[in-house]
């Protein structure tokens, strides 16, 4: 089953999520939810070249790549 992007924000609302910054000198950061991780990305997307988010889910990890992340940022911005 393919999950809609908007559903991921609610499904992982209490799931630790790490933002991986592949820019040298930029530390990775872990947040208490996917939404908080996406908010961080939204605030820094113009300053950091390559980002991915690793969601630490109960059913195993999920990696959200830059294309999916851009969609989540757009959804989050539209709802806030």
Secondary structure, DSSP 8 states (H G I E B T S, - for coil): ----HHHHHHHTTTS-EEEEE-STT---EEESSHHHHHHHHHHHTTT-S-EEEEEEETTEEEEE-HHHHHHHHHHHHHH-
